[in-house]
Amino acid sequence: MNAADIVYLPETVAHDADIDQINEEAFGPGRFTRAAYRIRENGPHERPLSFVATYQGAVIASVRMTRVSAGPGRGLMLGPLAVRHDFKSVGIGRKLVKIALEGAEEAGFPLVFLVGDEPYYGPLGFRRIPRGQVSMPRPVDLGRLLAVEFSSGAVAKLAGIIDHEDVGTKP
Ligand SMILES: CC(C)(COP(=O)(O)OP(=O)(O)OC[C@H]1O[C@@H](n2cnc3c(N)ncnc32)[C@H](O)[C@@H]1OP(=O)(O)O)[C@@H](O)C(=O)NCCC(=O)NCCS
């Protein structure tokens, strides 16, 4: 496989079944209990800002983006990010993160947040959110709350429980 054979596309409804299968393979049934999943249950993800990687027409990796807010702070939550087993460690995950960050910035979001491993996401620009600044609707390792900001001071505005942006705006 050549990196040039991988095609990156904005997500559409047609990709849904393949994405579910990839996330099942990557995270198993435990994914439904994760803190980030709880947030995603509270509202839709942003399809035009979510991306898939395809190889010979088949979806082999996916990253989704969801609008979130916490106090006066807002942004996009990145995840789940998953790459099919046979295509791991050739740079597809990193490339999907980069494309998603570019899309988020172009769309005017001030930051991107995620729950993940700092050793993987740190080189892509993510930094730990200071412990105690934010929490999530379900228990989570606070050391795994990471964010990258596009406008100065955007991360400092996050305060309290991070949830789907629609939760804060519901009557
Ligand atoms: C994590 C994941 C998305 C990475 O995708 P990928 O396309 O294989 O990653 P890349 O090719 O961009 O990068 C590979 C490198 O990241 C490293 N890496 C992978 N997962 C890592 C992690 N959790 N922490 C630190 N490094 C990690 C690999 O060891 C590899 O290192 P190398 O380049 O020195 O060999 C993929 O392994 C996956 O789908 N994992 C299961 C689901 C998951 O954990 N998703 C992330 C949730 S936060």
PDBQT file of the ligand as one rigid body, heavy atoms in Angstrom, charges set to zero:
ROOT
HETATM    1  C1  LIG A 201      -4.422   5.368  18.000  1.00  0.00    +0.000 C 
HETATM    2  C2  LIG A 201      -4.648   5.175  16.505  1.00  0.00    +0.000 C 
HETATM    3  C3  LIG A 201      -5.832   6.020  16.054  1.00  0.00    +0.000 C 
HETATM    4  C4  LIG A 201      -3.379   5.635  15.791  1.00  0.00    +0.000 C 
HETATM    5  O1  LIG A 201      -3.594   5.585  14.393  1.00  0.00    +0.000 OA
HETATM    6  P1  LIG A 201      -2.396   5.198  13.414  1.00  0.00    +0.000 P 
HETATM    7  O2  LIG A 201      -2.816   5.534  12.043  1.00  0.00    +0.000 OA
HETATM    8  O3  LIG A 201      -1.963   3.808  13.663  1.00  0.00    +0.000 OA
HETATM    9  O4  LIG A 201      -1.295   6.191  13.953  1.00  0.00    +0.000 OA
HETATM   10  P2  LIG A 201      -0.131   6.901  13.148  1.00  0.00    +0.000 P 
HETATM   11  O5  LIG A 201       0.334   6.034  12.028  1.00  0.00    +0.000 OA
HETATM   12  O6  LIG A 201      -0.528   8.278  12.856  1.00  0.00    +0.000 OA
HETATM   13  O7  LIG A 201       0.994   6.961  14.277  1.00  0.00    +0.000 OA
HETATM   14  C5  LIG A 201       1.585   5.782  14.678  1.00  0.00    +0.000 C 
HETATM   15  C6  LIG A 201       2.493   6.021  15.851  1.00  0.00    +0.000 C 
HETATM   16  O8  LIG A 201       1.699   6.405  16.980  1.00  0.00    +0.000 OA
HETATM   17  C7  LIG A 201       2.016   5.540  18.048  1.00  0.00    +0.000 C 
HETATM   18  N1  LIG A 201       0.842   5.386  18.882  1.00  0.00    +0.000 N 
HETATM   19  C8  LIG A 201      -0.311   4.765  18.591  1.00  0.00    +0.000 A 
HETATM   20  N2  LIG A 201      -1.152   4.836  19.636  1.00  0.00    +0.000 NA
HETATM   21  C9  LIG A 201      -0.509   5.528  20.594  1.00  0.00    +0.000 A 
HETATM   22  C10 LIG A 201      -0.852   5.917  21.901  1.00  0.00    +0.000 A 
HETATM   23  N3  LIG A 201      -2.030   5.615  22.432  1.00  0.00    +0.000 N 
HETATM   24  N4  LIG A 201       0.050   6.620  22.619  1.00  0.00    +0.000 NA
HETATM   25  C11 LIG A 201       1.249   6.940  22.102  1.00  0.00    +0.000 A 
HETATM   26  N5  LIG A 201       1.629   6.591  20.853  1.00  0.00    +0.000 NA
HETATM   27  C12 LIG A 201       0.751   5.895  20.108  1.00  0.00    +0.000 A 
HETATM   28  C13 LIG A 201       2.429   4.247  17.393  1.00  0.00    +0.000 C 
HETATM   29  O9  LIG A 201       3.222   3.487  18.253  1.00  0.00    +0.000 OA
HETATM   30  C14 LIG A 201       3.226   4.756  16.210  1.00  0.00    +0.000 C 
HETATM   31  O10 LIG A 201       4.524   5.128  16.604  1.00  0.00    +0.000 OA
HETATM   32  P3  LIG A 201       5.723   5.115  15.528  1.00  0.00    +0.000 P 
HETATM   33  O11 LIG A 201       5.362   6.099  14.448  1.00  0.00    +0.000 OA
HETATM   34  O12 LIG A 201       6.895   5.520  16.345  1.00  0.00    +0.000 OA
HETATM   35  O13 LIG A 201       5.761   3.721  15.012  1.00  0.00    +0.000 OA
HETATM   36  C15 LIG A 201      -4.898   3.696  16.121  1.00  0.00    +0.000 C 
HETATM   37  O14 LIG A 201      -3.850   2.922  16.631  1.00  0.00    +0.000 OA
HETATM   38  C16 LIG A 201      -6.204   3.141  16.655  1.00  0.00    +0.000 C 
HETATM   39  O15 LIG A 201      -7.189   3.124  15.939  1.00  0.00    +0.000 OA
HETATM   40  N6  LIG A 201      -6.197   2.676  17.909  1.00  0.00    +0.000 N 
HETATM   41  C17 LIG A 201      -7.376   2.148  18.543  1.00  0.00    +0.000 C 
HETATM   42  C18 LIG A 201      -8.351   3.235  18.884  1.00  0.00    +0.000 C 
HETATM   43  C19 LIG A 201      -7.720   4.322  19.741  1.00  0.00    +0.000 C 
HETATM   44  O16 LIG A 201      -7.036   4.069  20.723  1.00  0.00    +0.000 OA
HETATM   45  N7  LIG A 201      -7.989   5.580  19.346  1.00  0.00    +0.000 N 
HETATM   46  C20 LIG A 201      -7.454   6.763  20.001  1.00  0.00    +0.000 C 
HETATM   47  C21 LIG A 201      -8.367   7.160  21.093  1.00  0.00    +0.000 C 
HETATM   48  S1  LIG A 201      -7.656   8.452  22.043  1.00  0.00    +0.000 SA
ENDROOT
TORSDOF 0
